[in-house]
Each structure stands twice: as structure tokens, then as C-alpha cells.
């Protein structure tokens, strides 16, 4: 049970959380909210709910929490007070893992949140609580929710203490969050479809939409996806002459490949170009440590950096060099790294490339690629659209 009151940083989705709590706890909803670190954690993790598809929406930790509480409820520990949860054998990892992959956006989720990341992040938010949401037995691969975090103690108006179990409320909060994110993402996908249809007649509308996905407040994953779609179409209009000998040189088109999901552990390479073998890395920062780390990962092979910045390429290069000189002092070291920066592509370059692609009649290629890559990145399939039709539909019923 929790006896302390916690400071809650409110945002647009906080009201939805409190509304859900009112359904379960009436006049004591706010007391429960302020007394629960688990609800406070969820409040912090749902800030992106009403910011549209552009805001980063991570579901791994939400779903790790969701499936262990799902198991708690399904095994009757909420309704049957005579059942002792501490004697429960625990949920099997395989069952929890399969369950989270059934949920919207969850088809590609890994085991990290269940095994450590939820607990680690919760501890960062509430280091003084002393307990973590998931209890895990490594030897048996069994999992439990820490029941003390579900039991919230509140001082009633009559002076007595009451204990409220927040398990069903947490399920509904996550349901609501996913429903909002799913609706926003479906709107994003539908906008892509509409833009691809009307953009040939009204190219400026398509240009404005894509430019909107390249702004500083856009999710890094969306920026990378849009950058890839634009560059793939742009380079796809160019050809080079290659061959093993001058007698058999042939003309080949440039093809850009995405090497994996964004933020993947792929050696610092986001895109690769064939047949030139160029490497591309997408970044939001102008931090020399990030650039040089990427360069070191590929043994100082030249990299083209796609930077989410409106600064000119020359300005970005100068900023990197200035930081490098301050960090390393030695000219030969700085020059070795800087020579590995093959090209800087900034937001202005991407916009120009996209405008040229639109003029060439390849708008649909860009929009279709954005849709394909977005669905892959956000673990979305067209089947997900039927998973949450109404805001009050619980994922437990899927």
C-alpha cells in the first residue's frame, strides 16, 4: 500500500486519467492519483497521447505493465480476496510475451521491457519507493506485478484509511492511451493516402505536408522515415555507369535501402546506397561525439549525415569542427574524422529534393513509402484499425 503523496506534473492526457479514476474511486480519484507512484509513472509516460502521430509513442513499457496486470486480473486476484497472490506461481514469460505482441503496435516488441527496462525507468522516476513494478524469477522465467503498487491507501473524509486496488484503472488508462495514439496514427496514414491522391493536382499541399514532417517537434522516427522516402525517390531518378571493366560498363540506377528500424543497433548506418556503397546516418543533433562515434563504428568509412536542422551544411560542418578541435586538439585527428563526413544533408536540402520529386511526378512513390515504413516502424498493421474502435473498448477483450 502507498501512503505518500506525490507531485504530479499535469499535461493534456492527465484529465483523461483522472476521469477514468473517478469511475472507480469517485470523490477519492485525485487522492488515489496523488498517492500512487504507478499512476504517476503512467501519467509521465502518456504525455505524447494528444500530440498526434508526430510525438514519440513508445508502447513497450506500457505493455509490459499491462500484461502482468492483465494476468493478475484474469487469475482472479482482484475479485477473490481469499486468493493469495504471494502464493501464485507467476505468469510464464512466453505467455506474457505472446500477449503483448497481440496488442496494437505490439507485433515487433522485444523482451527488454518485461525483463528490465520498465523496472529501470520506474526506478528513475521514483527512486525512493524501493520496489519495482515487475517481480521476476530468472530461473523459472515467471513474472508477477508487485501487488503493493496496486494497493493504494487513501485517508477518507471520515478519518479512516481505505485501500483501493488500481489494477482495472491502469488497464483502462493504457487502453485509452493506445486508442488515442492509434487514432492519431490512422489519421496520419489516411492523410498520406489523401496527399498521394490530390498532390499531383495540388503539389503545394503535398510539399507543405512533407515539410511539416521535417520540423524540430517531429518524432525522430517520422523524420527518418520521411527523409528516407524523399531521398529514395530523389536518388532513384539518377543513374551511374559501373562495370568490372571498361568493356562491360553499364548504366545502373541509384537505389537507397533502409537498413533496419530506427534506433536499431545496426552499426550506425540507417541507409545504404547501391551501387555506390554510400552510407547514410540520420541524426537530430550537432554533437561531435555522436558523429565521431558513428564514424568509428564503420572504421571511418565516409558517411553522409542527414541532419534535422535548418542550418546550412557549412554551418553544421563548422560547428562539428569547432567541437572537435576543442575536444581533440590535434589537427591530424580532427582532419581524419572530418574527412569521413562525406556530405551534410539538412532540412532545406530535403525540401528541395522533394520539390524536384514532385515535379518529376513521383509524389505517390514518396507517400507510399512513408506509409509502408511508418507501419513497419510503429508495429502497425491494417488489422490494428479494428482493435480499438471505441475509446471504452478494453484490450482485455481482444
C-alpha positions as CSV (number, residue, x, y, z in Angstrom):
1,X,0.0,0.0,0.0
2,X,1.2,3.6,-0.7
3,X,0.9,6.2,2.0
4,X,2.8,9.1,0.5
5,X,1.5,11.9,-1.8
6,X,3.4,12.6,-5.0
7,X,3.8,15.7,-7.1
8,X,2.0,15.1,-10.4
9,X,3.1,17.1,-13.5
10,X,-0.2,17.6,-15.4
11,X,-0.5,17.5,-19.2
12,X,-3.3,17.2,-21.7
13,X,-3.9,13.5,-21.1
14,X,-3.9,13.8,-17.2
15,X,-7.5,14.8,-17.3
16,X,-8.4,11.5,-19.1
17,X,-6.6,9.6,-16.4
18,X,-8.5,11.4,-13.6
19,X,-11.8,10.9,-15.4
20,X,-11.1,7.1,-15.5
21,X,-10.2,7.1,-11.8
22,X,-13.4,8.9,-11.0
23,X,-15.3,6.0,-12.5
24,X,-13.6,3.6,-10.0
25,X,-13.0,5.8,-6.9
26,X,-15.4,8.7,-7.1
27,X,-14.6,11.6,-4.8
28,X,-11.3,9.9,-3.9
29,X,-10.0,9.8,-7.5
30,X,-7.5,12.6,-7.1
31,X,-6.3,11.2,-3.7
32,X,-5.6,7.8,-5.4
33,X,-3.8,9.5,-8.3
34,X,-1.5,11.5,-6.0
35,X,-0.9,8.5,-3.7
36,X,0.2,6.1,-6.5
37,X,3.7,6.1,-8.0
38,X,2.5,3.7,-10.6
39,X,-0.2,6.1,-11.8
40,X,2.3,8.9,-11.6
41,X,4.6,6.9,-13.8
42,X,1.9,6.2,-16.3
43,X,1.0,9.9,-16.3
44,X,4.6,10.7,-17.2
45,X,4.5,8.1,-19.9
46,X,1.4,9.3,-21.6
47,X,2.4,12.9,-22.4
48,X,2.5,12.2,-26.1
49,X,-1.1,11.0,-26.2
50,X,-2.6,14.2,-27.6
51,X,0.3,15.4,-29.6
52,X,-0.6,13.4,-32.7
53,X,1.4,10.9,-34.7
54,X,4.5,13.2,-34.7
55,X,5.1,12.7,-31.0
56,X,7.1,9.7,-29.9
57,X,4.7,7.0,-28.6
58,X,6.5,4.1,-27.1
59,X,4.4,1.1,-26.0
60,X,7.0,-1.4,-24.7
61,X,6.9,-0.3,-21.1
62,X,3.1,0.3,-21.2
63,X,2.5,-3.2,-22.5
64,X,4.9,-4.9,-20.1
65,X,2.9,-3.3,-17.2
66,X,-0.3,-4.1,-19.0
67,X,0.3,-7.9,-19.5
68,X,1.3,-8.6,-15.9
69,X,-1.7,-6.8,-14.6
70,X,-3.8,-8.5,-17.2
71,X,-2.6,-11.8,-15.8
72,X,-3.3,-10.6,-12.2
73,X,-6.9,-9.8,-13.1
74,X,-7.5,-12.9,-15.3
75,X,-6.4,-15.2,-12.5
76,X,-9.0,-13.7,-10.1
77,X,-6.7,-11.9,-7.6
78,X,-8.7,-8.7,-8.0
79,X,-12.2,-10.2,-7.4
80,X,-11.4,-13.0,-5.0
81,X,-9.8,-11.5,-1.9
82,X,-9.4,-15.0,-0.4
83,X,-6.8,-15.9,-3.1
84,X,-3.2,-15.2,-2.0
85,X,-1.2,-13.6,-4.8
86,X,2.1,-14.2,-3.0
87,X,1.4,-17.9,-3.4
88,X,0.8,-17.6,-7.1
89,X,3.3,-19.5,-9.3
90,X,3.6,-16.5,-11.6
91,X,2.9,-15.8,-15.3
92,X,5.1,-17.6,-17.8
93,X,7.3,-15.4,-19.9
94,X,6.2,-17.0,-23.2
95,X,2.5,-16.2,-22.4
96,X,3.2,-12.6,-21.5
97,X,5.5,-12.1,-24.5
98,X,2.8,-13.5,-26.8
99,X,0.1,-11.4,-25.2
100,X,1.9,-8.1,-25.7
101,X,2.6,-8.9,-29.3
102,X,-1.2,-9.4,-29.9
103,X,-1.8,-5.8,-28.9
104,X,-2.0,-2.8,-31.3
105,X,1.5,-1.6,-32.3
106,X,2.9,-4.6,-30.3
107,X,3.8,-7.1,-33.0
108,X,7.5,-6.4,-33.1
109,X,8.1,-5.7,-29.4
110,X,11.0,-7.4,-27.7
111,X,11.6,-8.8,-24.2
112,X,13.5,-5.9,-22.8
113,X,10.7,-4.0,-21.1
114,X,9.5,-7.1,-19.3
115,X,13.0,-8.1,-18.2
116,X,14.4,-4.8,-17.1
117,X,13.5,-1.6,-18.9
118,X,10.2,-1.0,-17.2
119,X,11.7,-1.5,-13.7
120,X,14.8,0.6,-14.5
121,X,12.8,3.5,-15.8
122,X,10.3,3.3,-12.9
123,X,13.2,3.5,-10.5
124,X,14.5,6.7,-12.2
125,X,11.1,8.3,-11.7
126,X,10.6,7.0,-8.1
127,X,14.0,6.1,-6.6
128,X,12.7,6.4,-3.1
129,X,9.8,3.9,-3.5
130,X,12.1,1.0,-3.0
131,X,10.1,-1.5,-5.0
132,X,9.7,-2.1,-8.8
133,X,6.6,-3.0,-10.8
134,X,7.7,-6.4,-12.1
135,X,9.0,-9.2,-9.9
136,X,10.9,-11.7,-12.0
137,X,12.3,-15.2,-11.2
138,X,15.1,-15.6,-13.8
139,X,15.5,-19.4,-13.1
140,X,11.8,-20.2,-13.8
141,X,11.0,-17.4,-16.2
142,X,8.0,-16.5,-14.1
143,X,6.7,-12.9,-13.6
144,X,4.5,-11.0,-11.2
145,X,3.2,-7.5,-10.7
146,X,4.3,-6.1,-7.3
147,X,1.0,-6.1,-5.6
148,X,1.9,-3.4,-3.2
149,X,1.9,-0.9,-6.1
150,X,-1.6,-1.9,-6.9
151,X,-2.9,-1.3,-3.3
152,X,-3.2,2.4,-2.7
153,X,-4.0,3.7,0.8
154,X,-6.1,6.8,1.0
155,X,-7.4,8.7,4.1
156,X,-11.1,9.0,3.8
157,X,-13.2,12.0,4.9
158,X,-14.3,10.1,8.0
159,X,-10.7,9.8,9.1
160,X,-10.4,6.1,8.3
161,X,-7.8,4.7,5.8
162,X,-9.2,2.8,2.8
163,X,-7.2,0.7,0.4
164,X,-8.1,0.8,-3.3
165,X,-6.8,-1.6,-5.9
166,X,-6.0,0.3,-9.1
167,X,-5.4,-2.7,-11.4
168,X,-8.5,-2.2,-13.6
169,X,-8.0,1.5,-13.7
170,X,-4.5,1.1,-15.0
171,X,-5.8,-1.3,-17.7
172,X,-8.3,1.3,-18.8
173,X,-5.7,4.2,-18.8
174,X,-3.5,2.2,-21.1
175,X,-6.5,1.3,-23.2
176,X,-7.3,4.9,-23.6
177,X,-3.8,6.0,-24.3
178,X,-3.4,3.3,-27.1
179,X,-6.8,4.3,-28.5
180,X,-5.7,7.9,-28.8
181,X,-2.4,7.1,-30.3
182,X,-4.0,4.6,-32.7
183,X,-6.5,7.2,-33.9
184,X,-3.7,9.8,-34.4
185,X,-1.6,7.3,-36.4
186,X,-4.5,6.3,-38.5
187,X,-5.2,9.9,-39.3
188,X,-1.5,10.3,-40.3
189,X,-1.8,7.3,-42.6
190,X,-5.0,8.5,-44.1
191,X,-3.5,11.9,-44.7
192,X,-0.7,10.2,-46.6
193,X,-3.2,8.5,-48.7
194,X,-5.1,11.6,-49.4
195,X,-2.0,13.6,-50.2
196,X,-0.8,11.0,-52.7
197,X,-4.2,11.3,-54.5
198,X,-4.6,15.0,-54.7
199,X,-0.9,16.1,-54.6
200,X,-0.5,15.8,-58.3
201,X,-3.1,18.4,-58.9
202,X,-2.1,20.5,-55.8
203,X,1.6,19.8,-55.3
204,X,2.0,22.6,-52.8
205,X,-0.3,20.8,-50.4
206,X,1.9,17.7,-50.6
207,X,5.0,19.8,-50.1
208,X,3.5,21.6,-47.1
209,X,2.6,18.2,-45.6
210,X,6.1,16.7,-46.0
211,X,7.8,19.9,-44.7
212,X,5.5,19.5,-41.7
213,X,7.1,16.1,-41.0
214,X,10.6,17.6,-41.1
215,X,10.2,20.1,-38.2
216,X,12.0,20.1,-34.9
217,X,9.0,18.9,-32.9
218,X,8.5,15.8,-35.1
219,X,9.2,12.3,-33.7
220,X,12.8,11.3,-34.8
221,X,11.3,8.2,-36.3
222,X,9.0,10.1,-38.5
223,X,11.8,12.4,-39.6
224,X,13.9,9.4,-40.5
225,X,11.1,7.7,-42.4
226,X,10.2,10.9,-44.4
227,X,13.9,11.5,-45.1
228,X,14.3,8.0,-46.4
229,X,11.2,8.2,-48.6
230,X,12.3,11.6,-50.1
231,X,15.9,10.5,-50.7
232,X,15.0,7.2,-52.1
233,X,12.8,8.8,-54.7
234,X,15.3,11.6,-55.4
235,X,18.3,9.3,-55.9
236,X,16.0,6.9,-57.8
237,X,15.9,9.5,-60.6
238,X,19.7,9.3,-61.1
239,X,22.0,6.8,-62.8
240,X,25.7,5.9,-62.8
241,X,27.8,3.9,-65.2
242,X,29.6,1.0,-63.5
243,X,31.2,-2.3,-64.5
244,X,34.1,-4.6,-63.7
245,X,36.0,-3.5,-66.8
246,X,35.5,-0.7,-69.3
247,X,34.3,-3.2,-71.9
248,X,31.2,-4.0,-69.9
249,X,30.3,-0.8,-68.2
250,X,26.5,-0.4,-67.9
251,X,24.1,2.2,-66.7
252,X,22.5,1.5,-63.3
253,X,20.0,3.4,-61.3
254,X,20.8,4.5,-57.7
255,X,18.8,2.6,-55.1
256,X,18.6,3.6,-51.5
257,X,18.0,0.8,-48.9
258,X,16.8,1.3,-45.3
259,X,19.0,-1.0,-43.2
260,X,16.6,-1.5,-40.3
261,X,14.2,0.1,-37.8
262,X,15.1,3.5,-36.4
263,X,17.2,3.5,-33.3
264,X,18.3,-0.1,-34.1
265,X,21.7,-1.4,-33.2
266,X,22.9,-1.5,-36.8
267,X,26.4,-0.1,-36.5
268,X,25.4,3.5,-37.0
269,X,24.1,3.0,-40.6
270,X,20.5,4.0,-41.4
271,X,20.6,3.9,-45.2
272,X,22.9,2.3,-47.8
273,X,23.1,3.2,-51.5
274,X,23.7,0.7,-54.3
275,X,25.8,0.5,-56.4
276,X,28.0,3.3,-55.0
277,X,28.1,1.9,-51.5
278,X,27.4,5.2,-49.7
279,X,26.4,5.2,-46.0
280,X,23.8,7.5,-44.6
281,X,23.1,8.3,-40.9
282,X,20.1,10.3,-39.7
283,X,20.6,12.5,-36.6
284,X,18.8,15.2,-34.7
285,X,22.0,16.6,-33.1
286,X,25.1,18.5,-33.9
287,X,27.1,16.8,-31.1
288,X,30.6,15.9,-32.3
289,X,30.6,12.8,-30.0
290,X,27.6,11.4,-31.8
291,X,29.1,12.0,-35.3
292,X,32.5,10.6,-34.5
293,X,31.1,7.6,-32.7
294,X,29.1,6.7,-35.9
295,X,32.2,7.2,-37.9
296,X,34.3,5.0,-35.6
297,X,31.6,2.2,-35.8
298,X,32.3,1.8,-39.5
299,X,36.1,2.3,-39.2
300,X,36.0,5.9,-40.5
301,X,34.3,4.9,-43.8
302,X,32.8,8.1,-45.3
303,X,29.2,8.8,-44.1
304,X,26.6,11.2,-45.3
305,X,24.7,12.7,-42.4
306,X,21.1,13.6,-42.7
307,X,20.5,16.3,-40.1
308,X,17.2,17.5,-38.7
309,X,18.4,21.2,-38.8
310,X,17.7,24.2,-41.0
311,X,21.3,25.4,-40.6
312,X,23.3,25.4,-43.7
313,X,25.6,22.4,-44.3
314,X,28.6,24.7,-44.0
315,X,27.4,25.9,-40.6
316,X,26.8,22.4,-39.4
317,X,30.3,21.3,-40.5
318,X,31.9,24.3,-38.9
319,X,30.0,23.6,-35.6
320,X,31.3,20.0,-35.7
321,X,34.8,21.0,-36.4
322,X,34.8,23.6,-33.7
323,X,33.7,21.0,-31.1
324,X,36.3,18.5,-32.5
325,X,39.1,21.0,-32.2
326,X,38.1,21.7,-28.6
327,X,37.8,18.0,-27.8
328,X,40.8,16.5,-29.5
329,X,43.3,19.5,-30.0
330,X,45.3,17.5,-32.6
331,X,44.8,18.6,-36.2
332,X,45.6,15.2,-37.7
333,X,42.9,13.5,-35.5
334,X,40.3,16.2,-36.3
335,X,41.1,16.1,-40.0
336,X,40.8,12.3,-40.0
337,X,37.3,12.4,-38.6
338,X,36.2,15.4,-40.7
339,X,37.3,13.8,-43.9
340,X,34.9,10.9,-43.1
341,X,31.9,13.3,-43.3
342,X,31.1,12.8,-46.9
343,X,28.1,15.2,-47.1
344,X,25.6,17.0,-44.9
345,X,22.0,16.9,-46.0
346,X,19.8,19.3,-44.0
347,X,16.1,20.1,-43.9
348,X,16.4,22.6,-46.7
349,X,18.1,20.0,-48.9
350,X,15.4,17.5,-48.3
351,X,12.7,20.1,-49.1
352,X,14.4,20.9,-52.4
353,X,14.8,17.2,-53.2
354,X,11.1,16.6,-52.5
355,X,10.0,19.5,-54.7
356,X,12.1,18.1,-57.6
357,X,10.5,14.6,-57.0
358,X,7.0,16.2,-57.1
359,X,7.8,17.9,-60.4
360,X,9.0,14.6,-61.8
361,X,5.6,13.1,-61.0
362,X,6.9,10.7,-58.3
363,X,4.8,12.1,-55.4
364,X,2.9,8.8,-55.0
365,X,6.2,6.9,-54.6
366,X,7.2,9.1,-51.7
367,X,3.8,8.9,-49.9
368,X,3.5,5.2,-50.4
369,X,7.0,4.7,-49.0
370,X,6.1,6.8,-46.0
371,X,3.1,4.7,-45.3
372,X,5.0,1.4,-45.7
373,X,7.9,2.4,-43.5
374,X,5.6,4.0,-40.9
375,X,3.6,0.8,-40.5
376,X,6.8,-1.2,-40.0
377,X,8.3,1.3,-37.6
378,X,5.3,1.7,-35.4
379,X,4.4,-2.1,-35.4
380,X,1.1,-1.3,-37.2
381,X,-0.9,-3.5,-39.5
382,X,-4.2,-2.7,-41.1
383,X,-5.8,-5.2,-38.8
384,X,-5.0,-2.9,-35.9
385,X,-7.6,-0.4,-37.0
386,X,-10.3,-2.8,-35.8
387,X,-8.7,-3.5,-32.5
388,X,-9.8,-0.3,-30.9
389,X,-13.0,1.1,-32.4
390,X,-14.3,2.8,-29.3
391,X,-12.4,4.5,-26.6
392,X,-14.0,2.4,-23.9
393,X,-13.2,-1.0,-25.5
394,X,-10.7,-2.8,-23.3
395,X,-7.7,-4.6,-24.8
396,X,-8.5,-7.4,-22.4
397,X,-11.5,-8.2,-24.7
398,X,-9.4,-8.6,-27.8
